[in-house]
Amino acid sequence: MNIYVGNLNYRLEEESLEQAFAQYGEVSSTKLITDRETGRAKGFGFIEMPNDDEAQAAIDGLNGTDLMGRTLVVNEARPRS
């Protein structure tokens, strides 16, 4: 399952985000989105977890929690329309 993670601290690194989700199961990929021109973080990213039950547990467990002073917004990523 592909998971959207928003309201991230701009100084957060991919390893820290992955560790938060790894508590709930296997993480296959972590991607923080950055601005193409400046290279600075945009404050959101995506986590890919192969097991849907573990992914749902991570969404339920992490949505609304604090990470580096910011309240996370975590939900299943929707395809671009």
N, C-alpha and C positions, 0 to 999 in steps of 0.2 A: 504494500500500500504506500502511496506517495502522500506525505504529510506536509502541510503548510505550517510554518512557524513564524509568527509575526510579533512586532513590538520588541525586537531584540536590541540589546545594548550594542551600539556601533563598535565597541571595542571587543566584542565577543569573538572568539576564534572557533573554527569548525570543530576542533578537538573537544572543546568544552561543551558545545551543543551536542555532539555525538555521545559524550559521556552521560549527559542527562537522559538521553533516550535509551542508551544501552542498559540502564537499570531495568528496563521493561522487556528487553529481548535483543535479538540480532539486528544490527543496523547495517544495511548494505551500502548506503551512500549518504553523504552529507554535503549540502551545497548552500553556502551563503551567497546572496545576490549582491553584486557590487555595481556601481556606476561605471559605464564603459569609458567615460572620459576621465574621471578623477580617480577611479579605482577604490573609492571609499564605499564602505558598506551602506546598503540601503535600509537596513533594519529588519530584513526578513530573509527566510531561507526555506529549504526543503529537505526533508529526511525521507529516505526510502527504507522501509522495513518489509522483508519478504513474508513474514507471518502476520496475517490480518488480525488475529486475536491479540497478539503482542502489540501491534500498531494501535489498535483500539484502546488497549489498556494504557498505552503511553499518552494518547490523546486525552483520555479521561483523567489520567493522573497528573498531567503537566499543564493542561489548559487552566489559566487563571493563577498559576503559581509564579513566584518571584525568581528571576535569574538575573544576577548582577544589577539589582535595583529596578528591573522592569517587569511588569506583569505580562506573562506570555499569552499569546493568542495561538491556540493549537487546534487544527481541524484537518479533516481529509482534504487534500488538494483537489480542486476541481479543474478539469481541462479548460484551456483557453477557449473562448467562444468567438 
